[in-house]
Each structure stands twice: as C-alpha cells, then as structure tokens.
Amino acid sequence: MNKRPWVVFSALVVLCAGVRADEISIFGSPSRGMAGAGIARMDNPSAQMYLNPAAVAYVRGVKFGLNNLNIDTEGSTLRQVYDTINIGQQGVVDLADAARIVRTFGEKEKVQAVLNADFGLVFNGLAVSAGAVADFRLYPNPQLQRWARGDSNDLTGAQGDIYGVAVFSLPDVTLGTRLTAGEDSELAIGARLRFLRAFYTHYYADQNDLSSGDAGSRAIELGASDYLDKRGTAVDFGIVWKPSRQLPITYALVVENLIEPNIEFPFTAPNTLQAPGASQTTIKPLKRAIHMGVAMEGAFGVFYAADWVDVTNNTGKRELRFGAEKRLAGGLAIRAGYGTKNGWAIGGEIFGINIAVAQKFPLQVSRSLTF
C-alpha cells in the first residue's frame, strides 16, 4: 500500500490543528480550501456549475447530488449558534426568543451566520436544481456590550438588533452549450434562470425586553407581521473560454444576477429609533456582480486558480482570490488559498469529503446576499 498520500493528508490535518482557524468547513465545495477561487475550474463540472453556469456544458451523463453545503459564522462558533438560534423557513428566529438571543451574544460587536446549499439533477448540458442561502445577523449596541461583559450594571439605552434574510431558488434551471471558437479554441456559455422567494425579518430587544423576559419586539418595517415575503426572477450568465485545447489554461466570466430580481425590502439600521416616523431605507439583497477568473494546471500536476470577484464592487465584496490544489493517489487532495479581503484558507479532500479551515470564508459566487 502506498502510504505517501496518507502521510501528506495527515500532515495537512496536523497543520490545520496547529494554526489559528476562525472557521471550519466540512462537506463544503472544493473552492473553500482555495479561499473561494475557482470559477474557471472545469474538472468537476456538475459541482462547479453552481459557481459558473457555463460549466453545465461539460457535464456528461446524469449526475444527482448535494453540492456546496456551507455554514459560516462570524463573531461566534458554529456550536454556539446551533445551540442558541433556530433559523426557520423564513430565515427568522422566533420573536419569543429574541431577547434571550440578544443577551447570549450581547458582548460581541457583531454575530453573523450564513448557510447556503444546492442540490439537483444535471445531465448533458441541462440542470434542474434547488438552492437556498440564509444570512442571520445580530448587532448589539455599545451599552449592551458593556452590560454583557459585566463592565456595567445599567441597561439604560441597551439594544440589540436581529436581522434575517433567506432566499430560496425553487427551482433553478441551467442550460449550457459548447461552441468552436477558431481552429483550436473552445467557448462554453451558460445561463441559469432562478425562480426566487425571499424573506426578511428584523427584531430588536431594548432595555425593557432584556430586563423583563425572553421576547423581543418587531421592527417598524415589519408592521404586525413576523417577516416580509417577496418573489422574483433572476438570470445568471457564465462563459468559459479555452484558447487552445493543447494548453491547460481556462478563462471564465460570471455575471451574477445579470437580470436582477425585483426584490426589495424596507430597512431600519441597527440601534435606531423603533417608532412611527423612524428613518427607513431600502435594501436589495440580490444585486448584479461581475466575476472573472483564470485556471491552469502547472508542473507536478498542481492546479492553480485566480479570481477577481465583484469587479465593479457593486455588492461591496470586491476581492482577489488565489488558490492551488494538488490531487493525490487514493482520492485525496490538498488545497490552499488566499483572498485579499478574507485572508488565508487551507483544506483537503478524503473519500469525496471536502474539509477546509480559514480566517474567514467568503460568500460563494452566485450565492451572495447584500444588506
């Protein structure tokens, strides 16, 4: 038995344990271990089509499965979020638990939890899939933070705001085709039609809620409802260009929300006056974003990828991402990457399971929310 792959993978595990990893991903997409880079990858098109719809043009046969199951947290551990928060279908927490949640995380400046998942059936250039992304955020104000840390016994002016946005694709329909572009080059194009349903909520707990029980209050934009519900349709577009079949290099372009869905929600900022006449703005959680990427296979079978995400910074997430992967015998892989906005990431694959750790995982291309 060749023990070298196991030695390499074991070294990766030890390295992961020895560094300061703020976030851990298990069962996520391969790009997680490469700091999110990889929209030009075409080696596993049935999974990569969720990043770039043009990848569906390279699928051969029928594929079914769960892809890109990612859960990220910021300002708290996944265990703390799991033990404290129950995010429902509408992406909201129970109003009766709002004050308890605010007290639990009150010492933090911000707590965020993001979940996204995709699954579906893919075959020969066509895919029918379903997906979801949910973003939960908590913003305690300075008075609440001081009280939660024990620096003050006075709750006067203390407040924490809870926001939840969830978007479901029911379903996504993706179509792609490959075209000859010159004697030795190839162009693949793809489009994803997304039928969307979005939910928004905003609860808050002020000094009265925090001192009297576990329940919170609805923000003014909700009126008497626990959440707001909107429907819309969006189109993503992708291109993959191989300038030469003889060279192991691929270029890609993805336009997320090329056709933006008509989904907007009223919004009040954290720690603002929750009363009639309070200043309100509007948020649009799904905006157009342009992404560009390049991928190539170098010496010793090392795969490299570089992406320029949100080129125009329309969603405020512009970043350069760089990643590398080495496939090993026995179905193993090791990966590493760096993003200018989110920092480093390392990861690997064993028995088809992707594992990664990072300073902060970026939101996945084609599954990002803005608010």
Secondary structure, DSSP 8 states (H G I E B T S, - for coil): ---HHHHHHHHHHHHHHHS--SEEEES--GGGGGTT--TT--SSHHHHTTT-GGGGGG--SEEEEEEEEEEEEESS-HHHHHHH----TTS---GGGHHHHHHHTTTSS-EEEEEEEEEEEEETTEEEEEEEEEEEEEEE-HHHHHHHHTS-S--TT-EEEEEEEEEEEEEEEEEEEEEE-SSS-EEEEEEEEEEEEEEEEEEEEEHHHHHH-S--EE-GGGTT-S-EEEEEEEEEEEEEEES-TTS-EEEEEEEEEEE-----EEE--TTS--STT---EEE-SS--EEEEEEEEE-GGGEEEEEEEESTT-TTS--EEEEEEEEEEGGGEEEEEEEETTTEEEEEEEETTEEEEEES-----TTS----
